[in-house]
Amino acid sequence: MRAEKLFLLINEIDDRLIMEAEGNDEQPVEVVFEKRFPIKEIIALAACAAALVICVYAVIHVRGGITPPPDSGNNSTAFSSGENSSSGYSSDSTSISDSSSETSETSETSDSSDIESNISAVSINSEVLWGIGKTFDEVNDRYGDIVSGGQNVYSFEDGYGRYAWDSKGIDPQQSDRDVNIEIIRGNGGCKSIDGVKPHDLFSGEFTSLSFEQLTANGFEIGPHDDSLYTMYDGYRFRTFTHPSYENISFSAMYSEKTGVIDDETSIMIRLNETSETPHITLNQEALWGMGRTFDEVTERYGEVTSGNFNTYFFEGGYGRYVWDYGGGIDNSFSDVNENIEYIKTRGGVVMMDNIKANELLIGEFTTLDYDQFAEVCGITYTELGEEPPGLYDTWSRSFTHPFYENMTFHMYMKEPGVIDETTTFMVRSDDF
């Protein structure tokens, strides 16, 4: 009733103010209205009225909840009713608690459902993987001009990271990009792409991805790779794979602080070598001495350990180094120093021999036959069969390699057709 009277009072005052304002020529209606009865006070009074109504309703509700039932026949029944009343209140409380519990469980289920529904549906962008296994020219044609790189690693204008090819035949000291590109053009397909951004690799909408989310999307997560952990302070590495790409693995370098894949994460895509055939390359360092002067070889490999005339072994060298004597060395000379002084004037090394297999060939193997050696090392034989045993009671066969255009190689085997740790090699300049 009080609330109703309050609202009637407000309406009556409102009507009186408007009537008074209509006959006032000095001030507009809104000014008189605001001055005589400010709108803020009206709102405050309305709020008080609403609060009063709520309080009255609450009192009535509580009283109804604890009033004994009207059918109370005797005292015991009344007492019992009292207990029941109290019990009934407890029952109400229990009911409220159960309802709250159900609400909580529903909320938890809803939250869990929301979490599951919020897991980003991500998949691999196959376009990013296209470059794996492709030659330099194929990647170059598809992704445009080179923007950076050297040796065996290059980035392209429209590419997805840094593309790397096998480095066999690459001289670490060779800075000429064109020379290195010509070499890797013959080194097969791209082995890896690094520096890949997550939003390029994964198709789907996400801000960040946990490794649990990747698992939910069918990825298989490997353990933390702590072998690289100390190399990058504040970052960790983890490898993952996807069953749709059996020969490819992914490695994420992510922040140790966030623990998730986000915009700061860098991903490497790597081609897994599945072939059982070993990969063999020629050791560039072992062949460095070809074409070098005596002083250059001495400076790189140390003092002479043995030799005379125009052939010498060096402390840290690879086999025996031979210079063109040009008929200027008298075979009767016994003074090594005198011969060396003459050799210093004869230009670069024209031949090397006695190079051990484990020094010239890079790669793990026990034995190789002719066909295997040609396949895994990229060589071409210069004649159909091996030569019969020669001066050193060995079988020999000659071959060439595309990265060493002006050289011919000879290998010396104890058994024909068997390249193993006992095999030795000779390489000579075609100009000699």
C-alpha positions in Angstrom: 0.0 0.0 0.0 2.8 2.4 0.8 4.4 1.8 -2.5 1.1 2.5 -4.3 0.6 5.7 -2.4 4.2 6.7 -3.2 3.6 6.2 -7.0 0.3 8.2 -6.8 2.1 11.0 -5.0 4.7 11.1 -7.7 2.1 11.2 -10.4 0.2 14.0 -8.6 3.3 16.1 -8.2 4.2 15.5 -11.8 0.7 16.7 -13.0 0.8 19.8 -10.7 4.3 20.8 -12.0 3.3 20.5 -15.6 0.1 22.6 -15.0 2.1 25.2 -13.2 4.7 25.3 -15.9 2.2 25.7 -18.7 1.2 29.1 -17.2 4.7 30.2 -16.7 6.0 32.5 -19.4 9.4 33.1 -17.8 10.7 29.6 -17.8 10.3 26.6 -20.1 8.4 23.5 -18.8 11.5 21.4 -18.4 13.3 24.1 -16.3 10.4 24.4 -13.9 10.0 20.7 -13.7 13.7 20.2 -13.0 13.8 23.0 -10.5 10.7 22.1 -8.4 11.1 18.4 -8.5 14.5 17.2 -10.1 14.3 14.0 -12.2 17.2 12.4 -10.2 15.1 12.5 -7.1 12.1 11.0 -8.9 14.4 8.1 -10.0 15.7 7.7 -6.5 12.1 7.5 -5.1 11.2 5.0 -7.7 14.1 2.8 -6.8 13.1 3.0 -3.1 9.6 2.0 -4.0 10.8 -1.0 -5.9 13.1 -2.1 -3.0 10.1 -1.8 -0.6 8.0 -4.1 -2.8 10.8 -6.7 -2.9 11.2 -6.6 0.9 7.5 -7.1 1.5 7.4 -10.0 -0.9 10.4 -11.6 0.8 8.8 -11.3 4.3 5.5 -12.9 3.1 7.4 -15.7 1.4 9.5 -16.5 4.5 6.5 -16.4 6.8 4.6 -18.8 4.5 7.5 -21.1 4.5 7.6 -21.6 8.3 3.9 -21.4 9.2 2.6 -24.8 10.5 0.0 -26.6 8.3 -3.6 -25.5 9.2 -4.6 -29.2 10.0 -3.0 -29.7 13.4 -5.3 -31.9 15.5 -3.4 -32.2 18.8 -0.2 -31.2 20.5 1.7 -34.2 19.5 0.5 -33.8 16.0 1.4 -30.1 16.2 4.8 -31.0 17.6 5.2 -33.4 14.9 4.0 -30.9 12.5 6.5 -28.5 13.9 9.2 -31.1 13.3 7.8 -31.6 9.9 7.7 -27.9 9.4 11.4 -27.7 10.4 12.1 -30.8 8.3 10.1 -29.2 5.6 12.3 -26.2 5.7 15.3 -28.4 5.6 13.7 -30.2 2.7 13.3 -26.9 1.0 17.0 -26.2 1.7 17.9 -29.6 0.4 15.8 -29.0 -2.6 17.6 -25.7 -3.2 20.9 -27.4 -2.6 20.1 -30.2 -5.0 18.9 -27.6 -7.5 22.1 -25.7 -7.1 24.1 -28.9 -7.4 22.3 -29.8 -10.6 22.9 -26.3 -11.9 26.6 -26.7 -11.0 26.8 -30.0 -12.7 25.0 -28.6 -15.7 27.4 -25.7 -15.7 30.4 -27.9 -15.5 29.0 -30.1 -18.3 28.3 -27.0 -20.3 31.9 -25.7 -19.6 33.4 -29.0 -20.6 31.2 -29.1 -23.7 32.2 -25.5 -24.5 35.9 -26.4 -24.1 35.5 -29.4 -26.4 33.6 -27.3 -28.9 36.3 -24.6 -28.7 39.1 -26.9 -29.7 40.2 -25.6 -33.1 39.5 -27.9 -36.0 42.9 -27.7 -37.7 44.5 -29.6 -40.5 47.7 -29.4 -42.5 47.9 -26.9 -45.4 49.2 -29.2 -48.2 50.4 -26.2 -50.2 53.1 -25.6 -47.5 54.3 -29.2 -47.8 54.5 -29.1 -51.6 58.1 -28.0 -51.6 59.3 -31.1 -49.8 61.1 -33.4 -52.2 61.1 -30.8 -55.0 64.2 -29.7 -56.9 65.6 -26.2 -56.6 64.3 -25.3 -60.1 60.8 -26.5 -59.2 60.6 -24.5 -56.0 62.1 -21.5 -57.7 59.5 -21.7 -60.6 56.6 -21.9 -58.1 57.6 -19.4 -55.5 59.5 -16.8 -57.4 62.8 -15.0 -57.0 65.3 -15.7 -54.2 65.0 -13.1 -51.4 67.8 -14.4 -49.2 70.1 -17.4 -48.6 73.3 -19.1 -49.7 75.1 -22.4 -49.7 72.3 -25.0 -49.7 69.5 -22.9 -48.0 67.3 -20.3 -49.7 64.1 -18.3 -49.2 61.8 -17.3 -52.0 59.5 -14.4 -52.6 56.2 -16.4 -52.2 57.6 -19.3 -50.2 56.8 -20.4 -46.7 60.2 -20.4 -45.1 63.8 -21.4 -45.8 64.2 -24.4 -48.2 67.2 -26.6 -47.7 68.8 -29.1 -50.1 71.5 -31.7 -49.5 74.8 -29.9 -49.0 77.0 -32.6 -50.7 79.6 -31.0 -52.9 79.2 -27.5 -51.3 82.4 -25.9 -50.2 81.7 -24.0 -47.0 84.1 -21.3 -48.1 82.4 -20.9 -51.5 80.5 -17.6 -51.4 79.4 -17.5 -55.0 75.7 -18.1 -54.9 75.5 -19.1 -58.6 78.2 -21.8 -58.1 76.4 -23.2 -55.0 73.0 -23.2 -56.8 74.5 -25.2 -59.7 75.7 -27.8 -57.2 72.4 -28.2 -55.3 70.5 -28.4 -58.6 72.0 -31.9 -58.9 71.4 -32.8 -55.2 67.8 -34.1 -55.6 64.8 -32.8 -53.8 64.3 -30.3 -50.9 65.1 -32.0 -47.5 63.5 -29.5 -45.1 61.7 -26.2 -44.8 62.2 -24.2 -41.6 60.9 -20.9 -40.2 57.4 -21.9 -41.2 54.6 -19.9 -39.5 51.8 -21.8 -37.7 49.0 -19.9 -39.5 50.6 -21.0 -42.8 51.0 -24.7 -41.8 47.7 -25.2 -40.1 44.3 -24.6 -41.8 41.7 -23.4 -39.3 40.9 -20.5 -37.0 42.9 -20.2 -33.8 44.9 -17.8 -31.7 47.1 -20.5 -30.1 47.2 -24.3 -30.2 48.2 -26.6 -27.3 49.7 -29.9 -28.1 46.6 -31.5 -26.5 44.6 -29.8 -29.2 46.8 -31.2 -31.9 46.3 -34.6 -30.4 42.5 -34.1 -30.6 43.0 -33.3 -34.3 44.8 -36.6 -35.1 48.4 -35.5 -34.6 50.9 -37.7 -32.8 53.0 -35.7 -30.3 56.6 -36.8 -29.5 58.5 -36.0 -26.3 60.2 -32.8 -25.6 63.5 -32.6 -27.5 65.8 -31.2 -24.8 69.0 -31.8 -26.8 68.4 -28.4 -28.5 66.9 -26.8 -25.4 70.1 -25.1 -24.2 70.8 -23.6 -27.7 67.8 -21.2 -27.5 67.2 -19.7 -24.2 63.5 -19.5 -23.3 62.4 -21.9 -26.0 61.7 -25.6 -26.2 61.3 -28.1 -29.0 58.7 -30.7 -29.7 58.2 -33.0 -32.7 54.9 -34.1 -34.0 53.7 -36.1 -37.0 50.4 -36.7 -38.8 49.3 -40.1 -40.2 48.5 -38.6 -43.6 52.1 -37.7 -44.1 54.2 -40.7 -43.2 57.5 -39.5 -44.5 57.4 -36.1 -42.9 57.9 -34.9 -39.4 57.3 -31.4 -37.8 59.4 -29.8 -35.1 58.0 -26.7 -33.2 60.3 -24.2 -31.4 57.9 -22.6 -29.0 58.1 -20.3 -26.0 58.8 -22.1 -22.7 56.7 -19.4 -21.0 53.5 -19.9 -23.0 53.9 -23.6 -23.7 51.7 -23.4 -26.8 52.0 -22.9 -30.5 51.3 -19.3 -31.3 52.5 -16.5 -33.6 55.9 -16.6 -32.1 56.4 -20.3 -32.8 58.7 -21.4 -35.6 58.1 -24.8 -37.2 60.5 -27.0 -39.2 59.2 -29.5 -41.8 61.6 -32.4 -42.4 61.6 -35.2 -44.9 62.3 -38.5 -43.2 64.8 -40.6 -45.0 63.2 -44.1 -45.2 65.5 -45.7 -47.7 67.7 -48.5 -46.4 70.3 -47.6 -49.0 73.1 -45.5 -47.4 73.7 -42.0 -48.5 77.3 -41.5 -49.6 79.0 -38.3 -50.6 82.6 -37.3 -51.5 84.4 -35.4 -48.8 85.0 -31.9 -50.1 87.8 -31.3 -47.5 89.7 -34.4 -48.6 89.8 -33.0 -52.2 90.6 -29.4 -51.2 94.3 -29.8 -52.0 93.7 -30.4 -55.7 95.1 -27.4 -57.6 96.8 -26.0 -54.5 100.4 -24.9 -54.2 102.9 -26.5 -51.9 102.8 -23.6 -49.5 99.0 -23.6 -49.4 98.9 -27.3 -48.6 101.6 -26.9 -45.9 99.8 -24.0 -44.3 96.5 -26.0 -44.1 97.8 -29.5 -43.3 101.1 -28.9 -41.5 104.6 -30.3 -41.9 105.8 -32.9 -44.4 106.0 -36.3 -42.8 107.5 -38.2 -45.8 108.1 -38.0 -49.5 110.6 -36.7 -52.0 110.9 -35.4 -55.5 107.4 -34.3 -56.4 105.2 -36.4 -54.0 104.7 -35.7 -50.3 102.6 -36.7 -47.3 101.6 -34.0 -44.7 100.8 -34.3 -41.1 97.1 -33.5 -41.3 96.6 -34.3 -45.0 94.6 -36.8 -46.9 96.9 -39.2 -48.8 99.8 -38.2 -51.0 100.0 -35.0 -52.9 101.7 -34.9 -56.2 102.9 -31.8 -58.2 104.0 -31.7 -61.8 107.8 -31.9 -61.8 108.1 -30.8 -65.4 111.3 -32.6 -65.9 113.1 -30.2 -63.6 113.8 -32.6 -60.8 116.9 -34.7 -61.2 116.2 -38.2 -59.8 119.7 -38.2 -58.4 118.8 -35.4 -56.1 118.7 -36.6 -52.5 118.2 -33.2 -50.8 114.4 -33.0 -50.0 114.6 -29.3 -49.2 116.1 -28.6 -52.6 113.3 -30.6 -54.3 110.7 -28.8 -52.3 112.0 -25.4 -53.3 111.7 -26.5 -56.9 108.1 -27.9 -56.4 107.0 -24.5 -54.9 107.5 -23.1 -58.4 105.4 -25.8 -60.2 101.9 -24.5 -59.5 99.1 -26.6 -58.0 98.6 -30.3 -57.1 97.8 -32.3 -60.1 97.1 -35.7 -58.4 96.4 -37.3 -55.1 96.6 -40.9 -54.3 96.5 -43.3 -51.3 93.3 -41.6 -50.0 91.5 -44.0 -47.6 87.9 -44.9 -48.1 86.8 -43.6 -44.7 88.4 -40.3 -45.5 87.0 -39.7 -49.0 83.6 -41.2 -48.5 81.1 -39.6 -46.1 78.4 -42.0 -44.9 77.9 -45.2 -43.1 78.5 -48.5 -45.0 80.2 -51.8 -44.7 80.4 -52.9 -48.3 79.0 -51.5 -51.6 78.9 -53.1 -55.0 79.4 -51.2 -58.2 75.7 -50.4 -58.8 75.1 -49.3 -55.2 78.2 -47.0 -55.2 77.0 -45.4 -58.5 73.5 -44.9 -57.1 74.3 -43.5 -53.6 77.3 -41.4 -54.6 76.1 -40.1 -58.0 79.2 -41.2 -60.0 79.6 -42.4 -63.6 82.0 -45.2 -64.5 84.3 -44.4 -67.4 84.6 -48.0 -68.6 82.5 -51.1 -68.5 84.5 -53.3 -66.2 87.4 -53.3 -63.7 91.0 -53.5 -64.7 92.9 -56.7 -63.7 95.3 -56.7 -60.7 98.0 -54.1 -61.2 101.1 -52.9 -59.5 99.6 -53.0 -56.0 97.8 -56.4 -56.5 94.5 -54.7 -56.5 91.6 -54.3 -58.9 90.8 -50.9 -60.1 87.9 -49.0 -61.8 87.7 -45.3 -62.9 84.7 -43.0 -62.5 83.8 -39.3 -62.7 81.6 -37.1 -60.5 79.5 -34.2 -61.8 80.7 -31.8 -59.1 84.4 -32.3 -60.1 84.2 -31.8 -63.8 88.0 -31.7 -64.5 88.9 -34.7 -62.4 88.9 -38.4 -62.9 88.8 -40.9 -59.9 90.3 -44.4 -59.6 89.4 -46.8 -56.9 91.6 -49.7 -55.9 89.9 -52.8 -54.5 91.2 -56.1 -53.0 88.3 -57.9 -54.6 86.6 -56.8 -57.9 83.4 -55.1 -57.4 83.6 -54.7 -53.6 84.1 -51.2 -52.2 84.9 -51.4 -48.4 87.1 -49.9 -45.8 90.2 -51.3 -47.5 89.5 -49.5 -50.8 91.8 -46.6 -51.6 91.3 -43.8 -54.1 93.3 -41.7 -56.5 92.1 -38.5 -58.1 94.0 -36.7 -60.9 93.5 -33.5 -62.9 92.4 -34.1 -66.5 94.9 -31.4 -67.5 97.8 -33.5 -66.2 
